[in-house]
């Protein structure tokens, strides 16, 4: 064997361990990345999209939220990717009135986002569109109008006006204040009257006697929130299936169990008006609602 052949063999044997070490390092990096993401999603934060207008004006269709996991503890509902976990919450803590919470729908298990209005022991009712909490109306003040720019993610309901320049839906906005001093904006279209309940297939919901169940969301009977439960409402008061309605698939949620809590909504991480097209990368930026990014809840 010539000296040149010996040198070539030496180079080949030297390269193989380096290549194996390189692939091993890359694989270990991927494992650590997956573990880091899993720990992040399990114990710290998770991400959610807003698919409806039930939390207008604070949350809009096309908002992407980051929500904190640790404030309410952990159980099977807060774990990501369907990971099995405990039924009861570990390190459990009760939400505060006014918190915007992410929870599992009690019937169909989908993620819902609503605001906590009533805690265990509270009495909650609606009277002419005003929340009555423990026998006292919470403060509700007119706060001008919310102008929501028209886009694929923002349509005008019939109750809305069109802004003078024709580019936005205009809704009456109110500012509500809870006894703790927590304030937030809500929308109210005015009296809506009785609303017949329908199931996810659009069929009328009937009671045991066969009568159609109807509810006036602006005027509801007082309910006492049981221990371990929560009364939640959407900020878009006349366009939210929430605690005022019985729990039905893709519908109302009733009084929810705190075991269904997933996280506390914290910040709008991204927001899009829905006009972006995947094949046109520049539209990813023109569709962004830059003024909403970073908004705290």
C-alpha positions in Angstrom: 0.0 0.0 0.0 1.4 3.4 -1.0 1.9 6.3 1.5 -0.8 8.2 -0.3 -3.4 5.4 0.1 -2.5 5.2 3.8 -3.1 8.9 4.2 -6.5 8.6 2.4 -7.7 5.8 4.8 -6.6 7.9 7.8 -8.7 10.8 6.6 -11.8 8.6 6.0 -11.6 7.1 9.5 -11.1 10.5 11.0 -14.2 11.9 9.2 -16.6 9.2 10.2 -16.4 9.8 14.0 -16.8 13.6 13.3 -19.9 13.0 11.2 -21.4 10.7 13.8 -20.6 13.2 16.5 -22.2 15.9 14.4 -25.4 13.9 13.9 -25.5 12.9 17.5 -25.2 16.6 18.6 -28.0 17.6 16.3 -30.3 14.8 17.5 -29.6 15.8 21.1 -30.3 19.4 20.3 -33.7 18.4 18.8 -34.6 16.4 21.9 -33.7 19.3 24.2 -35.8 21.6 22.0 -38.8 19.3 22.1 -38.5 19.0 25.9 -38.2 22.7 26.3 -41.3 23.3 24.3 -43.2 20.6 26.2 -42.2 22.1 29.5 -43.1 25.6 28.3 -46.5 24.5 27.1 -47.2 22.4 30.1 -46.2 24.7 33.0 -45.9 28.2 31.7 -47.8 29.4 28.7 -50.0 28.2 25.9 -51.4 29.9 22.8 -55.0 30.3 21.7 -56.9 31.9 18.8 -60.1 34.0 19.0 -62.6 32.5 16.5 -65.6 34.6 17.4 -66.8 38.1 18.4 -68.1 37.1 21.9 -65.4 39.1 23.7 -65.5 42.3 21.7 -64.2 45.0 22.0 -61.3 43.7 24.0 -60.7 40.5 21.9 -61.3 40.3 18.2 -61.6 37.5 15.7 -58.1 36.9 14.5 -56.3 37.6 17.8 -53.7 35.1 19.0 -53.4 35.0 22.7 -50.7 33.9 25.1 -52.2 32.6 28.3 -50.5 31.8 31.6 -50.9 28.3 33.0 -49.7 28.6 36.6 -52.2 31.1 38.1 -55.0 28.5 38.4 -53.0 25.3 38.9 -52.7 22.2 36.7 -54.8 19.2 35.8 -55.8 17.2 32.7 -57.5 20.1 31.1 -54.5 22.4 31.3 -52.0 19.9 29.9 -51.2 20.2 26.1 -51.4 17.6 23.3 -53.9 15.4 25.2 -51.3 14.4 27.8 -53.1 12.5 30.6 -53.1 14.2 34.0 -54.9 14.4 37.3 -58.6 15.1 37.5 -58.3 17.6 40.4 -56.1 20.7 40.0 -52.7 20.7 41.6 -51.5 24.0 43.1 -55.0 25.3 42.6 -55.8 28.9 42.9 -59.2 30.6 42.4 -59.6 33.2 39.6 -60.4 36.8 40.5 -63.5 38.6 39.3 -62.7 40.2 36.0 -60.1 37.7 34.9 -60.3 36.6 31.3 -60.1 32.8 31.5 -59.6 30.0 28.9 -61.5 26.9 29.8 -62.9 23.7 28.3 -66.5 23.7 27.3 -68.4 21.4 29.8 -70.0 19.4 27.0 -67.9 19.4 23.9 -64.5 20.1 25.4 -63.6 23.0 23.0 -61.6 25.9 24.3 -63.7 29.0 25.3 -62.6 32.4 26.4 -64.9 34.4 28.8 -64.6 36.9 31.7 -65.2 35.8 35.3 -68.1 37.7 36.8 -69.2 35.5 39.7 -67.2 33.5 42.3 -68.4 30.7 44.6 -71.1 32.1 46.9 -71.9 35.1 44.6 -75.5 35.7 43.4 -75.6 36.8 39.7 -78.5 38.1 37.7 -79.2 40.4 34.7 -81.7 43.2 34.9 -82.3 45.3 31.7 -78.8 44.5 30.5 -77.1 45.4 33.8 -75.2 42.7 35.8 -76.6 42.4 39.4 -73.9 41.0 41.6 -74.9 40.1 45.1 -78.0 42.2 44.9 -76.2 45.3 43.7 -75.9 46.5 40.1 -72.3 46.9 38.9 -71.4 50.3 37.6 -72.1 50.6 33.9 -71.3 53.9 32.1 -71.5 54.9 28.5 -68.1 55.1 26.9 -68.7 56.3 23.4 -68.3 54.0 20.5 -66.0 51.1 19.4 -65.1 51.4 15.8 -63.9 48.1 14.4 -62.3 48.3 11.0 -64.1 46.2 8.3 -62.1 43.2 7.1 -62.6 39.5 6.4 -62.4 38.9 10.2 -64.7 41.8 11.0 -68.2 42.0 9.7 -71.0 44.3 10.7 -74.0 42.9 12.6 -77.3 44.5 11.8 -77.3 46.2 15.2 -74.1 48.1 14.2 -73.8 51.5 12.6 -71.3 52.2 9.8 -68.7 54.8 10.7 -68.9 58.2 8.9 -66.0 57.3 6.6 -67.5 53.9 5.8 -64.5 51.8 6.9 -65.6 50.5 10.3 -68.5 49.0 12.2 -69.6 51.3 15.1 -70.9 49.8 18.3 -72.1 51.4 21.5 -69.4 50.8 24.1 -69.8 50.8 27.9 -67.4 50.7 30.8 -68.2 48.3 33.6 -66.6 48.3 37.0 -66.6 45.4 39.4 -66.6 45.9 43.2 -62.9 45.3 43.3 -62.4 48.3 41.0 -61.5 46.1 37.9 -62.8 47.9 34.8 -63.3 46.7 31.3 -65.2 47.6 28.1 -68.3 45.9 26.9 -70.7 46.2 24.0 -74.5 46.3 24.3 -76.9 46.5 21.4 -79.9 47.3 23.6 -82.9 45.1 24.5 -82.8 41.9 22.5 -85.9 40.1 24.0 -86.5 36.4 24.3 -84.2 34.1 22.4 -85.1 30.5 21.5 -82.3 28.1 22.2 -81.1 25.9 19.4 -78.6 23.0 19.5 -75.5 22.7 17.3 -77.7 21.4 14.4 -80.0 24.4 14.6 -82.9 22.5 16.1 -85.0 24.1 18.9 -84.1 23.0 22.4 -87.2 21.8 24.4 -87.7 21.0 28.1 -89.1 17.7 29.4 -92.6 18.9 28.6 -91.8 19.6 25.0 -91.8 23.4 25.3 -89.2 25.4 23.5 -86.7 26.9 25.9 -86.3 30.7 25.5 -84.1 33.1 27.4 -83.9 36.8 27.6 -80.1 37.4 28.1 -80.8 40.9 29.3 -83.1 39.7 32.1 -82.2 36.5 33.9 -83.2 35.0 37.3 -80.7 35.2 40.1 -78.4 32.2 40.5 -76.0 31.4 43.3 -72.6 30.2 42.2 -71.9 26.9 44.0 -68.5 26.0 45.6 -65.9 25.2 43.0 -67.8 26.8 40.2 -67.6 30.1 38.2 -70.1 32.3 36.4 -68.6 33.7 33.2 -69.8 36.1 30.6 -68.6 37.5 27.2 -67.9 41.2 27.0 -70.0 41.4 23.8 -73.1 40.9 25.9 -75.7 40.4 23.2 -73.5 38.1 21.1 -72.1 35.6 23.7 -73.3 32.2 24.6 -72.1 32.1 28.2 -73.2 31.5 31.8 -76.6 32.9 31.1 -77.4 29.9 28.9 -77.5 26.2 29.7 -74.5 24.1 28.6 -75.1 22.8 25.1 -72.6 21.7 22.5 -71.2 24.7 20.6 -73.5 26.8 22.7 -73.9 28.1 26.3 -71.6 27.0 29.0 -73.8 27.3 32.2 -72.0 27.7 35.5 -68.6 26.1 34.8 -66.6 23.9 37.1 -63.2 25.3 38.0 -61.7 22.0 37.0 -62.3 23.0 33.4 -59.9 26.0 33.7 -56.9 25.9 31.3 -55.2 29.3 31.7 -55.5 33.0 32.3 -55.5 35.1 29.1 -52.6 37.5 29.4 -51.5 39.3 26.2 -52.4 39.5 22.5 -49.3 38.0 20.8 -50.5 38.6 17.2 -53.5 39.8 15.4 -54.6 39.6 11.8 -57.6 41.1 10.0 -57.9 37.9 7.9 -56.8 39.3 4.5 -53.4 37.5 4.4 -52.8 34.9 1.7 -50.3 32.1 2.2 -48.9 32.4 -1.3 -48.4 36.2 -1.0 -45.9 36.6 1.9 -46.1 40.4 2.0 -49.8 40.1 2.9 -48.8 38.5 6.2 -47.6 41.9 7.3 -50.2 44.1 5.6 -52.9 42.0 7.3 -51.4 42.4 10.8 -53.2 44.6 13.3 -50.0 46.1 14.6 -51.8 48.3 17.2 -53.2 45.3 18.9 -50.0 43.3 19.3 -48.8 43.4 22.9 -52.2 44.5 24.3 -52.7 43.2 27.9 -56.0 41.8 29.1 
